[in-house]
């Protein structure tokens, strides 16, 4: 379970719980919709500023 730093102090316990729940839901949806990066499918561009 993720730890959300001091939401209770900043927003109060009711809003903190709602915010934490919404962040977890956002993470779940992003993990479903955005494909994971793989070595084969990703382009790694490295440059030197000389």
N, C-alpha and C positions, 0 to 999 in steps of 0.2 A: 504494500500500500504506500503510495507517495506521501511525502510529508510536505505540507504547505505552510511555510514559515509565518507564524504570527498573524494569520487572518483574523483570529478572534480579537486581537488588540486593535487592529486597524478598522475592522468593519462591524464588529459585534458578532456574537455566536450564530445568530440566525443567518445573516448575510454571508458569514464565513462558510457555513455549511453549504449554502446554495452555490457559492463561488467554487468551492472545491468540487462539488458534484458536477457543475458545468465544465470545469477544466478536465475532469476525467472523461466526460462524455465527448468533449472536443478531441481529446487524445485518441479515443476509440474510433471516432469517425475519420480522423486524419489517417490513422493506421489502416483503415479499410479502403480509403479512396486514393491514397498516394502510394504508388508502388515502391518497394524497397530497392535501394541501389545495389547493384552487383558489379563486380569487376568487369564482366563481359559487356554489360549494358551502359557503363558509365565512361565518360571521357574525363580524364584527369589532365588538366592543363597546368603546367608549371613553367614559370618564366623567371628570368633573372633580369634585374634592372642594373646593368653595368654601366 
